Amino acid sequence: MPYAPELLDWLLDSDPALRWQVERDLVGAPEETWRATRARVATEGFGARLLALQDPDGQWAGGAFFPAGYQGDDEGQPWTATTWSLTTLRDWGLDAAALAGTAELIAANSRWEYDDLPYWGGEVDCCINSYTLANGAWLGVDVSGIARWFVDHRLPDGGWNCEWVEGSTRSSFHSTLNSLKGLLYYEAATGGSDAPRAARHAGEEYLLERRLLRTLSTGDLVGPWATRFGYPFRWGYSALNAVDYFRGATLHDGVGPDPRLADAIEVIRAARRPDGTWLQEGRHPGRVWFEVDVPPGEPSKWLSFYGTRVLDWWDGATGA
């Protein structure tokens, strides 16, 4: 679709972590152009700042999922420890070569807060395991055991729930989306295998049956968070986060978009402002290394990129 020049100019005037994606997915820049920008993530801006905060033992903030010494008394969850830092750098497109040796250091020095389990073996929380699955595949670790874990821990209704260990038997939108994102990244990075791929497709069906927004039993909106957009996404579910996943999954699988995405697409479209931007509506509270987007109520470059990208994909594929 055509874009207003001022919108593209605004999005391109960004940190390399965002700019290279705008160049590739919205501008259609030559591959050598966006790859050159992507390479700058390691040496400039957000990526370089986060890399510089890595501990000598390979971790960030001295912990696996929480910072060392965390007592649970912060407002919100802290987002500074190893798992969140790795996930952020991967999402920003950092070349894994910039973290040479990190996987081995983490294997030697990082243990999960849950039962002191070894880092690359994963633990019992499916969201944590999804980040570990993707980050391990990114850094070249054999995390096939975690991929099998997702096959074994999918719930009877088709998805996943991080509270399964507490006895929950109903899938969660949040947990299912995070699990899907990890499985898709692993599959794309390694080629995957049949059982995790089948689990991914079944988890997708769980969300599609609910049109990404509604409970199956009543058809009511699953929660206000489903239509509220904030960046960084963290672990939280939203229609935008989910549709962006399905965009990647359909492109990976070589299929067209499922018609059941239409309701979520319209939620995203309705949130677009006349100037083509989306507002930051709310972020997960908690300790961060540094801010990477605007406060609530202001136009967000990250959300505007994701919103524009998914509508461009949908409209191009469906002729909308």
Salt bridges, closest charged atoms under 4 A:
GLU23 OE2 - ARG19 NE 2.87
ASP25 OD1 - ARG24 NE 2.80
ASP25 OD1 - ARG247 NH2 3.99
ASP25 OD2 - ARG309 NH1 2.66
GLU31 OE2 - ARG35 NE 2.59
GLU44 OE1 - ARG40 NH2 3.08
ASP74 OD2 - ARG287 NH2 2.56
ASP91 OD1 - ARG90 NH1 3.72
ASP116 OD1 - ARG111 NE 3.79
GLU187 OE2 - ARG197 NE 3.10
GLU187 OE1 - ARG200 NE 3.03
GLU187 OE2 - HIS252 NE2 2.98
ASP194 OD1 - ARG197 NH1 3.24
GLU204 OE2 - ARG200 NH1 2.81
GLU205 OE2 - ARG260 NH1 2.75
GLU209 OE1 - ARG210 NH1 3.40
ASP244 OD1 - ARG309 NH2 2.85
ASP253 OD1 - ARG200 NH2 2.78
ASP253 OD2 - HIS201 NE2 3.23
ASP258 OD1 - ARG260 NE 2.95
ASP263 OD2 - ARG211 NE 2.91
GLU266 OE2 - ARG269 NE 3.36
ASP275 OD2 - ARG273 NH1 3.63
GLU291 OE1 - ARG283 NH1 2.90
ASP315 OD1 - ARG269 NH2 2.89
